């Protein structure tokens, strides 16, 4: 048997009825265990919003609501001004995604295919920033944004998001795998560097571009500390900050319902693009 076909359970064992029964029993048990571990918190949050305030606080807790109160979702939508804050989050995430995709892609393409002078040194400096704790950069970033007069402005979210060393490295690794012959064929046909990037490299890079897009959107959507610092205007705050700022005089069930609503866009995004995530990460993690 070759190394490529080796598994934990041999084909001979699987060929026997007892072996198949044990294998599928263990496999089903592991899958169910992981499904419960990941889905139960989601179920608990969704059903918690449908309980009465007294039932949420009671001990021991109930697994299923005694009476379903779906008005918690409508109250959260209205009382916590979720449409406004969700729109603020969409604007901030979309701008950060666009800036990051443009500049990280251009930088990764230059480092991978244009081979600039001191390219390896520049890449090493960029990767070295991954070793710096994000908390250490908060004060310098805030002072820079304040000096530029960008407080309470979406640019305060967009511009710092551009400098993402991890996504830049992920893109560069993917670009390194694109055969040089393909690019040279396009150059022979008269395509310039930008045309090669637009017409050849980007269409071949859809998996990794999808991964970078999801990483960029999720990072802004779930960020709390930086938006809290740069948005003092409540009407311009994203959903992550608004949930905390507006939770003072809100019932617990309404707050839980607001959290459920706030998590729906990211869950939907993952479910739609999960294939791109797996394909992009696996493609970017190996070098051909």
C-alpha positions in Angstrom: 0.0 0.0 0.0 1.4 3.4 -1.0 1.9 6.2 1.5 -0.7 8.3 -0.3 -3.5 5.7 0.5 -2.6 5.1 4.1 -5.4 5.8 6.7 -6.0 5.2 10.4 -8.2 2.3 9.5 -7.0 -0.2 7.0 -9.2 -1.3 4.1 -9.1 -4.9 5.4 -10.6 -3.7 8.7 -13.3 -1.7 6.9 -14.1 -4.7 4.8 -15.3 -6.6 7.9 -18.8 -5.8 9.2 -17.5 -5.3 12.8 -14.8 -2.9 11.6 -17.3 -0.9 9.5 -19.7 -0.7 12.5 -17.0 0.6 14.9 -15.7 3.0 12.3 -19.0 4.6 11.5 -20.0 4.7 15.2 -16.9 6.6 16.2 -17.1 8.8 13.1 -20.8 9.7 13.9 -20.0 10.3 17.5 -17.2 12.7 16.8 -19.2 14.6 14.2 -22.1 15.0 16.6 -19.8 16.0 19.4 -18.3 18.8 17.4 -21.6 19.9 16.0 -23.0 20.2 19.5 -19.9 22.0 20.8 -20.1 24.6 18.0 -23.9 25.0 17.5 -25.1 24.8 21.1 -23.9 28.4 22.0 -25.7 29.7 18.9 -28.8 27.8 19.9 -28.5 29.2 23.5 -28.2 32.7 22.3 -31.1 32.5 19.8 -33.5 30.9 22.3 -32.3 33.1 25.1 -33.7 36.1 23.2 -37.0 34.4 22.9 -37.4 33.9 26.7 -38.9 36.2 29.2 -36.5 38.3 31.4 -37.4 36.2 34.4 -36.8 32.9 32.6 -33.4 34.0 31.3 -32.3 34.8 34.9 -33.7 31.7 36.6 -31.6 28.9 38.0 -31.4 26.2 36.7 -31.8 27.5 33.2 -34.4 26.1 30.8 -33.2 24.4 27.6 -36.3 25.3 25.7 -38.3 28.5 26.3 -41.5 27.9 28.2 -43.2 30.6 26.2 -41.7 32.1 23.0 -41.4 35.9 23.1 -40.3 37.0 19.7 -41.0 40.7 20.5 -37.4 40.8 21.9 -36.1 41.0 18.3 -38.4 43.8 17.3 -37.6 45.7 20.4 -33.9 45.3 19.8 -34.4 46.5 16.2 -36.2 49.7 17.3 -34.8 50.6 20.8 -31.1 50.0 19.9 -31.3 51.7 16.5 -29.9 48.6 14.8 -30.5 49.8 11.2 -28.3 52.9 11.7 -25.5 51.0 13.4 -25.6 48.1 11.0 -25.3 50.6 8.1 -22.4 52.3 9.8 -20.7 48.9 10.1 -21.4 48.1 6.5 -19.9 51.4 5.3 -16.8 51.0 7.5 -16.2 47.3 6.6 -16.8 47.9 2.8 -14.4 50.8 2.7 -11.7 48.9 4.7 -12.2 45.9 2.4 -11.8 48.1 -0.8 -8.7 49.9 0.4 -7.1 46.7 1.7 -7.8 44.8 -1.4 -6.4 47.4 -3.7 -3.2 48.3 -1.8 -2.4 44.8 -0.5 -2.9 43.3 -3.9 -0.6 45.9 -5.6 2.1 45.5 -2.9 2.0 41.7 -3.1 2.1 41.8 -6.9 5.1 44.1 -6.8 7.0 42.0 -4.3 6.2 38.7 -6.0 6.5 39.4 -9.7 8.2 42.8 -10.2 11.1 42.0 -7.9 12.0 45.5 -6.7 15.3 46.4 -5.2 15.6 45.2 -1.5 12.3 43.4 -2.0 13.2 40.7 0.5 14.3 43.2 3.1 11.0 45.1 2.6 9.0 41.9 3.0 10.9 41.0 6.1 10.1 44.4 7.6 6.4 44.0 6.8 6.3 40.6 8.3 8.2 41.9 11.4 5.1 44.1 12.1 3.2 40.9 12.9 5.4 40.5 16.0 4.3 43.9 17.4 1.2 43.6 19.7 -1.8 45.4 18.3 -2.3 47.2 21.6 1.1 48.9 21.3 0.0 50.6 18.1 -3.3 52.0 19.4 -1.9 55.2 20.9 0.3 56.2 17.9 -2.6 55.4 15.5 -5.0 57.5 17.6 -2.7 60.5 17.7 -2.1 60.3 14.0 -5.8 60.1 13.2 -6.5 63.0 15.7 -3.8 65.2 14.1 -5.4 64.6 10.6 -8.8 65.5 11.9 -10.3 62.1 11.0 -12.1 61.4 14.3 -15.8 60.4 13.7 -14.9 59.8 10.1 -14.9 56.4 8.3 -11.4 57.1 7.0 -10.2 56.5 10.6 -11.2 52.9 10.0 -10.3 52.6 6.4 -6.8 53.9 6.4 -5.3 51.9 9.3 -6.9 48.7 7.8 -4.7 49.0 4.7 -1.6 48.0 6.6 -2.4 44.3 7.0 0.8 42.3 6.8 -0.9 38.9 7.1 -3.2 39.4 4.1 -0.3 40.9 2.1 1.8 37.9 2.7 -1.1 35.5 1.9 -1.5 37.3 -1.5 2.2 37.2 -2.2 2.4 33.5 -1.5 -0.4 32.9 -3.9 1.1 35.1 -6.6 4.4 33.2 -6.2 2.7 30.1 -7.5 1.5 31.6 -10.7 3.8 30.3 -13.5 6.1 32.9 -14.9 5.5 31.5 -18.4 1.8 32.7 -18.2 2.9 36.3 -17.5 5.6 36.3 -20.1 3.1 35.1 -22.7 0.9 38.1 -21.8 3.9 40.4 -22.1 4.8 39.1 -25.5 1.2 39.9 -26.6 1.9 43.5 -25.6 0.4 43.6 -22.1 2.0 46.0 -19.7 2.5 45.3 -16.0 -0.9 46.7 -14.9 -2.7 44.9 -17.7 -1.0 41.6 -16.7 -2.2 42.2 -13.1 -5.7 43.0 -14.2 -6.3 40.5 -17.0 -4.1 37.6 -15.9 -3.2 37.6 -12.2 -6.4 38.7 -10.6 -8.7 36.3 -12.5 -6.4 33.4 -11.4 -6.4 34.7 -7.8 -10.1 34.6 -7.1 -9.8 32.0 -4.3 -7.2 34.0 -2.3 -9.0 37.3 -3.0 -12.1 35.8 -1.5 -10.2 34.7 1.6 -8.6 38.2 2.0 -12.0 39.8 1.5 -13.6 37.7 4.3 -10.7 38.4 6.6 -10.9 42.1 6.0 -14.7 42.3 6.5 -14.7 40.1 9.7 -11.8 42.1 11.2 -13.7 45.4 10.9 -17.1 43.9 11.8 -15.9 42.4 15.1 -13.4 45.2 16.1 -14.4 47.0 19.3 -11.5 49.0 20.8 -10.5 51.1 17.8 -14.0 52.2 16.7 -14.8 53.0 20.4 -11.8 55.4 20.4 -12.4 57.2 17.1 -16.2 57.4 17.2 -17.4 59.5 20.0 -20.6 60.4 18.0 -23.1 57.7 18.9 -24.9 58.0 15.6 -21.8 57.0 13.7 -20.7 54.1 15.9 -20.6 50.5 14.4 -22.7 47.7 15.8 -19.9 46.3 18.0 -19.6 49.6 20.0 -23.3 50.4 20.0 -24.3 47.1 21.6 -22.1 48.1 24.6 -22.9 51.8 24.7 -26.7 51.3 24.5 -27.0 48.3 26.8 -27.2 50.3 30.0 -31.0 50.5 30.3 -31.9 47.6 28.0 -33.4 44.3 29.1 -31.1 41.3 28.9 -33.4 39.5 26.4 -33.4 42.6 24.1 -29.6 42.8 24.3 -29.3 39.1 23.4 -31.6 39.6 20.4 -29.5 42.5 19.2 -26.4 40.3 19.4 -28.2 37.6 17.3 -29.1 40.2 14.7 -25.6 41.6 14.6 -24.1 38.2 14.1 -26.3 37.2 11.1 -24.4 39.0 8.4 -21.1 37.4 9.2 -22.6 33.9 9.6 -24.3 34.3 6.2 -21.0 35.6 4.7 -19.2 32.5 5.9 -21.8 30.1 4.8 -21.8 31.6 1.3 -18.1 31.8 0.8 -16.8 28.8 2.9 -15.5 27.1 -0.2 -13.4 30.1 -1.1 -12.0 30.2 2.4 -10.8 26.6 2.3 -9.6 26.8 -1.3 -7.8 30.1 -0.7 -6.0 29.1 2.5 -4.9 25.7 1.0 -3.7 27.4 -2.1 -1.8 30.1 -0.2 -0.2 27.7 2.2 1.8 25.7 -0.3 4.2 26.8 -2.9 4.3 25.1 -6.3 
